[in-house]
Amino acid sequence: MSCLSPPPSPGPETKASRLSLLRSAGLRVPDFVLLSSSGCDEEAIGRGLKEVLGAPPYIVRPCGGLLVGKPALALSASEVLEAARTMEQTVIVQKAVNARASGFAYTANPVSGSVDLIYVDSVVGLGLRLSYEGAPHDEVRVTRDRPRVYDVRVMAKPTALVLDVDGKVLEEPLQDPYVQSISDEEAIEVATAALEVERAMGGPVELSWAIDEDGSMWALGVRGLRSLG
């Protein structure tokens, strides 16, 4: 397990330290480790990952930088190492969440910088396309003061990305494309969590989140938002 490192101390500097910050703020964060792919033995990595994170699938993403890096879904140690070598840096390997819904929460308007409302964007299933392709999604705006739903916009979502029993990503049609991804109560829970993280980070944030099949909310990552106002 020499190539695997435990989570770092909480802080705003890197994706990994911000995951530790989320955990220190009281949010539920999937277990994760840091992996340096240089000179790693695949068999040893596989044993180490299963010991620390459990069985795959895993999400692999770059560790450095302030921006959210495009993740890779890995079903084995060889796929983890392949993704790490492609990213050419130390990576975060995180247990994948089998999400019923997922998305992002913004504690400031990402365009204007206004902090009047919390913006909770969501899709059914995994949020991979929402992250990198601007997929159709729902938006719930939540008030800051005693968080409550201000308004809701639901868009047509013809399909959803889901994990099958083998951990592979499947695209499935939705019976009702206009089904709301999350309930109003779940949107308030996400918004409340984002406000907790904002206090921990000391300014407006973008929180990546997921809600699993049991209804538990998970914090997947966070970065600071620069006000444009």
Order of alpha helices (4+ residues) and beta strands (2+ residues): beta-alpha-beta-alpha-beta-beta-alpha-beta-beta-beta-alpha-beta-beta-beta-beta-alpha-beta-beta
